[in-house]
Amino acid sequence: MSFPRSAQFIQVLKGLGRSKATISAYSRDLTLFFSLSDSISDSSVQGVIVSLTGRGYKASSIRRLLSSLRTYCSVLGIEMNLSSVPKPKLKIEEAFDVSDDVFSNGIINIIEDESAGKYTPEFKSMVFELLYKTGVRVSELLSLTKDSFTKETKSVLVTGKGDKQRRIPVHPSIAHIFQDDVFFSMLGMVSYNTVLYWAKKYFGDKCTPHSFRHGFTTKIIKNGANQYSVKSVLGHESYTTTLRYFHMDFNEVQKEVLAALKEDKE
């Protein structure tokens, strides 16, 4: 990578057990930062923020870059105090959850798509069935193999962030996928961007691969899954992350709050 002391930084991260995906993300951010600045200071960081904003970078991407920069300085013992640097504000957007209706319509769109391609409708459908019915991240999905499935426990072993493994129950409707050699031979050729393209093409412009994880989580919570179960299945490090999923839409909140505040007329 083309940023100062990259080899040392990466070596330390490997020693800390960070995953390849995490190290790669840090490296991309730092390469970008040092392509725009040769020093780390309040003024240089502010200049990078202005430059990236002007190029159309999202606030979330810029804030992630700043987080990567803080990690870099912490790991290498570089003194840095950027408390005076204003961070770009994030837009508050509702996460798009894939519902059963959205999922069913998307699968129909896949089946009816007559455009040529090396990936069959059956293969694409299986990809999204796994995403929607297991809640795995795309990176986790793409690393699955036929041997990830254990028939006796009817579960799949997933390797998540930090190379930590967890078991996810497999619904009977998708168990057959893990007997399909052709599916897994093709899965190894698929990239995140390909899945993203399919998600938007078949399920809607607002849909991303992560939307299926949101949809899966919303569904199991509404059907009674507790916080511990959700945390275990999703592979969250803390309950704080899990609790963000335990939400109700505004109409439900409004209904319950007004009902609670309703005056007793008896």
N, C-alpha and C positions, 0 to 999 in steps of 0.2 A: 504494500500500500504506500501511497505517496504522501504520507504525513510524518512529521518528525517523531522519531523513536517508536515507529509503528511496530517493529519486531518485538521490542521490549514490552510494549503495551499489550500486544496480542498474547505474548508468552505468559504474562501475569494473569490475564483473563482465563487462559486455558488452565492455569494452576488453580484458579478459583472455581473451576468447573462450569464456566459459562458455555452455552451451546454454540455450535458453529453459526447458527442463524443469528444469535445475539451478537457474536463477535463481528460477523459480516455487517450487521446493521450499524454498529459502532464505527466500524472502519469506513463505511460509506459516508456517514455524517462527518467524520473528522477529515476525510479527504476533501469533501465539499468545503468545509470551513477553511482549511488551510490553502485551498485554491483561491480563496478570496482575501485571506489575511495571513501575514507571516508572523503574527504575534498574538498574544492573548492579553487583552486589557479591556477596560470599560469601553473605550472609544472604538477599538477594533471590533469588538463583539457587536456593539451597536451598529457599526457600519455594515457588518455582515447581515444583521437582521434587516436593515433598510434595503440592502441589495436583494436579498431573497424575497422580501415582500414585493419589491418592484418587479421581480421576475414571475410573480404569481404563486409562490409557494404558500401552502396552507399554514395557518397558525400552528396546527398540531405538528406539522413537519418541522417547523422552526423550533418549537418548544422541545421536540425530541432531540434535535441537534444540540440544543443548549444542555440537555440532560447528558448527552454523550460527551460533551465537552467537560462537564463537571466530573464525570466518571474518569475521563482521561487525566485530568489534573489531580484527582484524588489518588488514582493508582500510581502515578509517577511522582507524587509529592510536589506538585507545582502549586505554589500559593496563588489562589484566585479568589477574588471577592467581587462578584458581579451583582451585588444586591441593588445597586443604583440603576442597573440596566432594565428598562421596562420590557416585560415579555408581551408578545402579541396575544390579544385576547381570543379565546376560543369561541366559536359560534356554538350555541347550545342547540344541538339537533337530536331529535328522537331517533334512536336506533331502529332500523327497519327490521321487523320480525317477519320471517316467513311463516305464514299460517297454513293450515291444511288446504284451504282453497287455493292459495297462491302456489303451493307445492304441486297440487294436482293439475292445475292449469299449465304450469311450467313443464311438467312431464308430458302432457298432451302436446305442447308446442315442440318438444324434442322429438316425439314420435312422428309428428306431422311434417317435420323439417325434411324436405327432399333434396337439400343441397348436398353436393358430394363432399366427401371427407374420409379420412382414414379411421375416424372414430365413429362407430355405429351408434344409432339411437339407444340401443340396449346398454352400451357401455356408458354413455353420458348419463342415462337414467340411474344406473348403479352408483355412479359417482355422487349424485345428489341425494340418492337414498341413504347412502352412508353418512353424508354430511348432516342430513336432517334427522336421522333416526339414531345417531350416536352422539352428536354435538361435538365431534372432534374438530380441531383446527385443520386448515388445509395442509399445513406442513406435516401434521400428524397423519392425515389421510394418505398423503403421497409417499409416506415411508412405510405404510402397511404392506405386509406380505400375507400369503395364504397361511403361513405358519403362525401369524399373529393371533389367529382364532383358536380357542380351546373348546372342543366339542363337549367335553364333560361338564364344564362350568357354563357353557353357552355365553362366553365372554371373549372380548378382544383385548390384547395387551398393546397399549399405546405408549409411545415414547414422546413425552412432552417437553416443555421448556426445561433447560438445565439437564437434559437427558434423563429426567425422572420418569419412571414408568408407573402406569396405573391401569387397572382393569375396568372395562366398561361393559355392562350387560348388553347382549345383542338380542334385538327383537327377532322372533322367529321368521318374520317376513323378509329379513335380509340375510339370514344365515346361509342361504344358498350361494350368496355372492362369494363366500370364502371357500367354495368348492370349485370356483371358476378360474382355471389356470390362465385362460386367455385374458380375462379381466386384469389380473395382476401383472401379466407380461406387458400389457398396454399402459397400465397405471404408472409404470416406471418411466414412461416417455412424456408424461403430462407435466406442465409447469403451472405455477400459481396463476400467471397471467391468462393461461388458457381457460382455467376454471372460472376466473373472473369474467372473461369474455362470454362464456356460456351462461353464467349466472344472469348477466345483464340482458343477453339476447333472448333467453327463454323465460326468465322470471320477472323481468322488469328493470328499468334504468336505475331504480333505487337499491336494487339488490346487489349484494356482494357475497363472496363465500362465507363471510362471518355472519351474515344475516341468517343463515341456516342454523348456526350455533345459538344465536339469539332466539330463533323460533323454537328450537328444541328445548332450550332452557325455560322459556315462557310456558311452553306446553306442559312440561313435567311439574313446574311449580303450581300451575293452575289445577293440575290433577292431584295435588297433595304431596309432592316431594318436599322433604324438609331440607333445611340449610346444610346439614352435614352431608346428605346424599348428593345434593347439587355440587357442593365443594369437591367431593370425592370424584364424581363423574367428570366434572369440567377440568379438574387438575389445578385448581386455584391454590396459591400459596397461603392466602389469608382469607378470613371471613369477610373482610372489608370489600374485597373484590366480588365475592359471592353475593353480598347483601345488595349490590347495585341491581341485581336481577330481580330481587324481591320487591317489585314495584307494582303499582296498579295504575291503569290509565286514568286521566283526569276525570272522566265521567264517573268512574267507580269511586274515586276519592270524593268528588263532589256529592254523590249520592249518600255515601256513608257519613260524611261530616255533617251534612244538612239533617240527616235523619237523627244523628246523635244530639244535635242542637235544637231539635224540634221541641217546642214547648208542650208540656203535658196539659191537654185541654180537659182532662177529666176532673 
